Amino acid sequence: MAATAPPSSQSASRPLRTGIIGYGLAGRVFHAPFVASDPAFDLVVIATSDAGRQRDAQERYSAVEVAGTPEELLAGAFDLDLVVLASPPHAHREQGIAALAAGAAVVVDKPFVPSVEDAEALIAASDSAGRPLIVFQNRRWDGDFLTVRRLLEENALGNVQRFESTFERWFAPPKPGAWQGEITVEQGGGILFDLGSHLIDQALQLFGPVAELSAEFRVVQPHSVTEDDAFVSLLHENGVRSHLTMSRAAAQTGPRFRVLGNASGYSVYGLDGQEAALQGGASPTDSGYGVTPPGDWGVLGIDDDARGLDRVPTERGDYAAFYRGVAAAVRGEVPPPVHLSDAQEVVRLIRWAHDVAHRVPA
């Protein structure tokens, strides 16, 4: 891979030559469709060692080269401007440093890395190479999260005292070969690194730095290597308390968000529909992509108020906004859509939560 020009001189007229390492759920659903459908990018190569995934990638993207290993993609033959790491978190440090050293900008799927030290090493490599390193926090563009953010900006709830965020499934064990079921916490495994990376990032975006933290973990499913049920409580410096619940063993789920203020409250059930749509074969360019039907909108108000609760239209979800931001950042036009300090803080809080939950009482 030949070195590319610095971000400030990256030609805006030429699509960014892009390679993706990994073609499991992340690469196939959350990255390749957006890179392939955005004219700012040219999807050149996908690296996966799985024969079935190789066939799927070739069938979906006939003009794309399929490499058998990450090393083949990183070896230099494809002259890439951007490398997307949709690989397991314990591979991100080595692969990211190699891609940055070769002159490419890098997008890293969450979990970013397993440790603060890994984060520092990647950030140092980005600084040294002068190339952007951007962590994929796509759920900042969930429609329900965008709705909560809008309500806070409008002061529709008054002063918020508690933010509840729940992401639960019913016994959805990782598929065979999936990193989520095979790696340890030290490698970035467990539901807190997986789903918790989203929930913590969202809480920080809404309410800022954390002063205190408590956590509870449990292994529920047989043969789980790491926790598959977790609860984290964050006390933000501004006084808001975030309750974050995540599980793969929830027979019934709570509201996706419940936000309680001194003037009103907001709650909404169900998950943002973008992931399900993509898994069902939808394209980010479809006319109805990201639109939440009225029956799934959340409600605003006070339960015992005679006026009742008001349905609040859910903002349109827009995962494609992340990659629009990536293209502009690689060309030096705007800051990255996810700042590295935010991503590093998520890793720090996850490690802090594990330390607290596993601390043996004196």
N, C-alpha and C positions, 0 to 999 in steps of 0.2 A: 504494500500500500504506500503510494507516494504521499509525501507531506502536502497538505493543502495550504491555501493562502490563509492569513489571519482572518478572523471573523469580520473585521472592519472592511476588508477588501473582497469578501466573498461576492462573486457576481450574482446579482439579483435576477439576471436573465436566464441563468442555467439552473435546472433543478438540482437539488442536493442528492448526490449519489449515496444511497443508503443501503446498509446491510443489517440484517437482524440475526442475532445469535439466540437460538431457542425457538421452537415452534410448538410448544404445548399450548395451554389455555392462554397464557399471556401473549405469546408471539402470534398465535393464530387469530385470537379474538380482539385483543386490545391494541395491537400495534400494526400488524400487516394491513388490515383494512383501511386504516387512517393514512398510513404512508402511501399506499397504492392509490387512494382516491384523491389525494391532495396534489395538485400540479406543481407545488413547490418542491416535491420530492420525486426521485426516480428510484424505485425499489429494484436494486440490482442483484442482491444475493440473500439467501436465507440459509443459515447453517443449522442442521439437525442431524443427529446420528440415527434416528429412528426411521426405519424404512417406510412405514406407513405414513408418517408425517412428511417424509420426503415426497411421496407420491401425491399427498394432498396439496402440498405447497406447489408442486409442478402443475397440477391440474387447475388450481385456482389462479396461478400467476404464471402463465406459460412462457413469458419472456424472461423470467427470473432464473438465475443460476441457483442450483442447490448444492451447498457444500456439505460434506460429511462430518466435519468437525469445526469447532470454533477456530482452531489453529489455521485451518485452510482459509477461512474468511479473513483472518488477521494477517496472513502471510504476505499480503501486498499485491495480489493479483488483480484486485478489483478497484483500486484507486478511489477509496470511499471518502466522502465528506462527513458522513455520520454513521456511527455504529450504535444500534439499539441492543441493549443487554436484556433479553427476556429469559435469562438463565437463572438457576438457583442463586440465592444471595451469597453463599460462600464462594461462588466463582466470580463475583462482581469485581473484587479488588484486582485480581490478576488480569482479568480480561479488560477491565476499564483502563488500567495503566498501560497495557499493551496497545489498545486502540488510540489512546491519547498520545502516546509516544510516536505512533505512526502518522499522526497529524489529523486524526478525525475528531470531531466533536462526539460526545457520548450521551445517550439517554439511558438511564438505569431504571429498570422496573423496581417497584417496591417488593419486598423489603430492600432498602438501599444497600445496607451491609450489616453483618452481625455485630459489629462493635464500633465504638467511637474511634478507636485507633485505626480501623479500616477506613472509616469515613475521612479521617485526617489525612491518611495516605493518598486516597483518591483525590481529595481536594488539592493537596500539594502537587500531585501529578498534573491536574488541570491547570493550576497556576503556572507550573513550569512549562507546560506545552503551549499555554496561551490559547487553549481551546475550551469551549463550554462543556460543562458536565451538568446534566439536568436530570433530576429524579422525577420519575413518573408518578404523580399523585393525581390520577385522573378523576377521583371522586370529589375534587374541588368543583367539578363541573357536573355533578349530579343535580337534577332538577330540584329535588327536595332541599338539598343543601343550599343551592342558590336562592331558594325561597326563604329559608331561615335567614340567610345573610341580608336579603332585601328587607324583611320584617324588622331586623335589628337596625338597619340603616334608617328605616322610617320611624323608629322608636315606637313601633306598634305594640310592644309588650311592656313598655316601661323599663324599670331596672330589673335585669334578669338575676335571679338568685340560683336557679338550677337549670342545667342543660343535660338532657338524657339522650344518649345515642346508642342504639341497639342494632346489632348485625348478627342475626342468628339463623341457623339452618337446622333441619331435623336429620340427624345421623347421615351426614353426607361425607363419608370417609374419602380421603384422597384416592384417586384412581391409582392402580398399580403403576409404579414407575414415577409417580409424581413426587417432587421433592418434599412437599408438605408433609408426607407421611413417613419420610425416611431420614430426615436430618435432625440433629440435636439443636438445642437452644444456642449453643456455642457456634453453630453453623447458620443461625438465623431461622431455625425451625420453631414451630408452635403457633397457635392461633393468634397470639399477641403480635408477633412479627408479621403474620399474614394479614388478617383483617384489622388488627390493632394499629397497624401503620396508617390505615385510612382514618380510623376513628380519632386517634391522637392528633393527627395532622389537622383534621377538621376542627377539633376543639381549640387547638392553638390558633388557627386562622380566625376563629370567631372571638376568642376571649383572651388570647395573649399568654404571656409566660406563666409558668407553674411554680408555686411556692411550696406546696406539700403534695404528697402522693401516697396512696395506699392501694394494695392489690390483693386479689384472691385468684388462685389457679386451681384447676382440677383436671385430672385425666379421667375421662368418662368411657370412651370407647376402648374395647379390648385391643391390646397390642399397640396402643398409641405410644409413640416415642416421646412426645411432648404434650403439653396441655392442649386440650381441645375445648375447654370451657374457661372463660376468664372474665373478671370484673376489675376495672380500674377506676379509682376516684381521684380526680385532680382538683386541687384548690388553686385557682388562678390568683395571681397577684392582685387582680381587681376585685376579688371577693366572690366571683362566680364559682360554683362547684359543678364540675362535669362528672357525670356518671356514665361510664362506657362499658357496655356489656356485649360480649361476643361468644358465640357457641356453635359447635357442630352437633349438639345434642339437645336441641330445644323443640319439644313437642308442640309448643305454642310460642309465638313470638310477641314481644312487646312492640310498642310504636317505634318506628325507625327513628323519629325524633320527637321529643317532648320538651318544650322550652317554657319555663315558668317565670313570669315577671310579676312585678307588683301592680301592673295595670291590666294584664291579660296573659293568656297562654296560647300556645300553638302545638298541635300534635298531628302527626301524619304516619300512616301505616304503609307497609310494603316497601320493596326495594325499588330504586330507580330502574326504569325499564330498558336502559340502553344495553346492558350486558345481555339480557335475555333476547333482545332483538338481534344483536350481533350473532349470538349463538344460533339463532334461528335462520340465519342467512341474510339478514337485512344489511343494507349498505349505509354508511354514514351520510351519503348523499340523498337517501330516500326522503321524500317530501314530509313524511310523518315521523321521521327519526327524532327521538328525544322528546316527543310530545306525550304528556301524561293525560289520560282520559279523565273527564270531570269526576267520575265515580271514585277515582283514587286520590283526589285532592285532599289536602289536610284541612283542619278546622282551626279557627281563631276565635277566642272569646273566653267567657267565664261560665262554668257549668250551671251555676244557680242564678245566672242573670236572666231576667224575663225575656230579654231580647234573643236569647239562644246563641248558638254558635254559628259562625259564618264560614261557608266554604271559601277557601283561598286558592285561586288558580296556581298550579305549580309551574314555576319557571321552566322553560324548555331546557332539557339537558343538552350538553354540548361537549362531549369528550374531544371532538375535533379541535376545539379551541386550544387544547394543550399543544398539538402539533403545529397549529398556526403560530403559536408563540415560540416554539422550537425553531421553526424556519427563520423567523425574524431575529431571534437571538443568535443563531449561528451566523447570520449575515451582519451582526453587529448593530442592528437597528434598535433593539429594545433589550432590557434585562431579561434573563431567563424567566419562564412562567412559574417556576418553582425555585426559590432561592436555596442555595446549599446550606445556609445556616438553619433554615427550617428543617431540612432533611436530617441534618446532623442532630438537631434537638429531638426529633422523633426517636432516633436511635438511642440517644442518651436516656430518654424517659422510659423506653422499653427495657433497657438494661437496669435502670433504677427500679422499675416495677418488679422485675425478676429478683433483684437483690432483696427487696422488701418482702415479697411473698415467700421466699425460701429462707429468710433469716430465722435462725433458731433462737427462741426466747432465752434470755439469761436465766 
